[in-house]
Amino acid sequence: MRQPLAVYAELKKLRSIIEAVNRREPLFLLLDEILRGTNSHDRQTGSKALLLQLLRQQAAGIIATHDLALADMAAQHPQHMRNYHFDVQVAGEELYFDYQLKDGVCQSLNASLLMKKIGIEL
């Protein structure tokens, strides 16, 4: 679990981003797993709200997420959002990455393979 100070630091950083976007400062945002230190409901609610707010302000950037509900937002805003992913190929029990950016949401279940590999019975 993340420490409360780390969560607060992330919120402070997001506030500074919102303020800069509201001032129309030239920005290109790079955000990774927004609000990851909160519970899944709060994270999803807050992340969706933030992305919609950034859209309204015409902000530009890249958001990295594993949250499929956030990826679904691209269907509702196709003129402003697109999904891309890195995929993995499975050969036997090994994973091979080609590091090629592909269009859309990743459909492979490589985490399931990794979980099985370490002994989680799925």
VEXMI-759873 format. One record per residue (C-alpha): residue number from 1; residue in three letters; x, y, z. Coordinates in steps of 0.1 Angstrom, whole numbers, padded with zeros to 4 digits. Example, Ala and Ser with C-alpha at 12.3 -4.5 7.8 and 13.67 -1.06 7.14 Angstrom:
<atoms>
(atom 1 'Ala' (0123 -0045 0078))
(atom 2 'Ser' (0137 -0011 0071))
</atoms>
This chain:
<atoms>
(atom 1 'Met' (0000 0000 0000))
(atom 2 'Arg' (0013 0035 -0008))
(atom 3 'Gln' (0020 0058 0020))
(atom 4 'Pro' (-0005 0087 0025))
(atom 5 'Leu' (0023 0112 0018))
(atom 6 'Ala' (0029 0096 -0017))
(atom 7 'Val' (-0008 0098 -0024))
(atom 8 'Tyr' (-0009 0134 -0012))
(atom 9 'Ala' (0022 0142 -0033))
(atom 10 'Glu' (0004 0128 -0064))
(atom 11 'Leu' (-0027 0149 -0057))
(atom 12 'Lys' (-0006 0180 -0053))
(atom 13 'Lys' (0011 0173 -0086))
(atom 14 'Leu' (-0023 0168 -0103))
(atom 15 'Arg' (-0035 0201 -0089))
(atom 16 'Ser' (-0005 0219 -0103))
(atom 17 'Ile' (-0012 0203 -0137))
(atom 18 'Ile' (-0049 0213 -0136))
(atom 19 'Glu' (-0039 0249 -0126))
(atom 20 'Ala' (-0014 0251 -0155))
(atom 21 'Val' (-0039 0237 -0180))
(atom 22 'Asn' (-0065 0262 -0167))
(atom 23 'Arg' (-0040 0290 -0173))
(atom 24 'Arg' (-0036 0277 -0209))
(atom 25 'Glu' (0001 0271 -0204))
(atom 26 'Pro' (0016 0251 -0233))
(atom 27 'Leu' (0019 0216 -0219))
(atom 28 'Phe' (0022 0180 -0231))
(atom 29 'Leu' (0012 0157 -0203))
(atom 30 'Leu' (0027 0123 -0195))
(atom 31 'Leu' (0007 0106 -0168))
(atom 32 'Asp' (0012 0070 -0156))
(atom 33 'Glu' (-0015 0051 -0137))
(atom 34 'Ile' (-0034 0081 -0124))
(atom 35 'Leu' (-0044 0079 -0087))
(atom 36 'Arg' (-0029 0044 -0082))
(atom 37 'Gly' (-0027 0049 -0044))
(atom 38 'Thr' (-0065 0049 -0040))
(atom 39 'Asn' (-0091 0023 -0040))
(atom 40 'Ser' (-0103 0011 -0074))
(atom 41 'His' (-0137 0030 -0073))
(atom 42 'Asp' (-0121 0063 -0063))
(atom 43 'Arg' (-0093 0058 -0088))
(atom 44 'Gln' (-0117 0052 -0116))
(atom 45 'Thr' (-0141 0080 -0107))
(atom 46 'Gly' (-0113 0105 -0102))
(atom 47 'Ser' (-0093 0095 -0133))
(atom 48 'Lys' (-0124 0097 -0155))
(atom 49 'Ala' (-0132 0131 -0141))
(atom 50 'Leu' (-0097 0143 -0146))
(atom 51 'Leu' (-0095 0131 -0182))
(atom 52 'Leu' (-0129 0147 -0190))
(atom 53 'Gln' (-0117 0180 -0174))
(atom 54 'Leu' (-0084 0179 -0194))
(atom 55 'Leu' (-0105 0172 -0226))
(atom 56 'Arg' (-0127 0202 -0220))
(atom 57 'Gln' (-0095 0223 -0216))
(atom 58 'Gln' (-0081 0209 -0248))
(atom 59 'Ala' (-0050 0195 -0230))
(atom 60 'Ala' (-0027 0172 -0249))
(atom 61 'Gly' (-0007 0142 -0236))
(atom 62 'Ile' (-0002 0105 -0231))
(atom 63 'Ile' (-0019 0086 -0203))
(atom 64 'Ala' (-0005 0051 -0194))
(atom 65 'Thr' (-0031 0028 -0178))
(atom 66 'His' (-0041 -0008 -0173))
(atom 67 'Asp' (-0077 0004 -0165))
(atom 68 'Leu' (-0100 -0008 -0193))
(atom 69 'Ala' (-0127 0015 -0182))
(atom 70 'Leu' (-0104 0045 -0189))
(atom 71 'Ala' (-0095 0029 -0223))
(atom 72 'Asp' (-0133 0027 -0230))
(atom 73 'Met' (-0134 0065 -0229))
(atom 74 'Ala' (-0118 0066 -0264))
(atom 75 'Ala' (-0150 0052 -0279))
(atom 76 'Gln' (-0170 0081 -0264))
(atom 77 'His' (-0144 0107 -0275))
(atom 78 'Pro' (-0129 0093 -0307))
(atom 79 'Gln' (-0120 0127 -0321))
(atom 80 'His' (-0098 0134 -0290))
(atom 81 'Met' (-0087 0101 -0276))
(atom 82 'Arg' (-0070 0070 -0291))
(atom 83 'Asn' (-0057 0038 -0275))
(atom 84 'Tyr' (-0024 0023 -0283))
(atom 85 'His' (-0006 -0006 -0267))
(atom 86 'Phe' (0026 -0027 -0266))
(atom 87 'Asp' (0019 -0064 -0271))
(atom 88 'Val' (0036 -0095 -0261))
(atom 89 'Gln' (0040 -0128 -0279))
(atom 90 'Val' (0039 -0161 -0260))
(atom 91 'Ala' (0060 -0190 -0270))
(atom 92 'Gly' (0057 -0220 -0247))
(atom 93 'Glu' (0060 -0204 -0213))
(atom 94 'Glu' (0082 -0175 -0224))
(atom 95 'Leu' (0071 -0139 -0232))
(atom 96 'Tyr' (0087 -0120 -0261))
(atom 97 'Phe' (0082 -0083 -0265))
(atom 98 'Asp' (0086 -0067 -0299))
(atom 99 'Tyr' (0083 -0031 -0285))
(atom 100 'Gln' (0061 -0020 -0315))
(atom 101 'Leu' (0034 0004 -0307))
(atom 102 'Lys' (0000 -0010 -0319))
(atom 103 'Asp' (-0034 0006 -0323))
(atom 104 'Gly' (-0062 -0002 -0299))
(atom 105 'Val' (-0063 -0019 -0265))
(atom 106 'Cys' (-0041 -0048 -0257))
(atom 107 'Gln' (-0060 -0081 -0259))
(atom 108 'Ser' (-0034 -0105 -0247))
(atom 109 'Leu' (-0035 -0119 -0212))
(atom 110 'Asn' (0002 -0120 -0204))
(atom 111 'Ala' (-0004 -0113 -0167))
(atom 112 'Ser' (-0024 -0145 -0165))
(atom 113 'Leu' (0005 -0165 -0179))
(atom 114 'Leu' (0029 -0149 -0155))
(atom 115 'Met' (0005 -0156 -0125))
(atom 116 'Lys' (0003 -0193 -0136))
(atom 117 'Lys' (0041 -0193 -0139))
(atom 118 'Ile' (0046 -0183 -0103))
(atom 119 'Gly' (0020 -0208 -0090))
(atom 120 'Ile' (-0013 -0189 -0089))
(atom 121 'Glu' (-0039 -0214 -0099))
(atom 122 'Leu' (-0063 -0196 -0122))
</atoms>
